[in-house]
Amino acid sequence: QVRLVESGGDTVQAGGSLRLSCVPATDRYTTPCVGWFRQDSDKEREGVAGIGFDGGWQNYADSVQGRFTISQYNTNNTVYLQMNSLSPEDTGMYYCVAVQCWKWPLRRYNDYWGQGTQVTVSS
């Protein structure tokens, strides 16, 4: 299994910005396509954004289109999720996982979810 570790979650006021980071647990391997999921306590887990091939493939959920930007760089093996104009509806646990390329809605590449990083947007 490919294990990715997410970080950067925090509490932020509505309208603010936050950047999440995702790195492999080991730098021996990099997965071609990575996606972000999120889940709030009373909602179904949803795919937020995915990326692969340095942006050759990328996609966003309608709810975050124009506000979130996902990026991927081979130089540091890091995937970022830049989140702007945050609203309370963006609150949730965010998970970075390997995903199947060219698939939308996002589909996990394996069964590992990890611990997630909490994003809380206050009004």
PyMOL commands that set and color helices and strands:
alter all, ss='L'
color gray80, all
select helices_A, chain A and resi 53-55+88-90
alter helices_A, ss='H'
color red, helices_A
select strands_A, chain A and resi 4-7+11-13+18-24+33-39+46-52+57-60+68-73+78-83+92-98+117-122
alter strands_A, ss='S'
color yellow, strands_A
deselect
rebuild
show_as cartoon
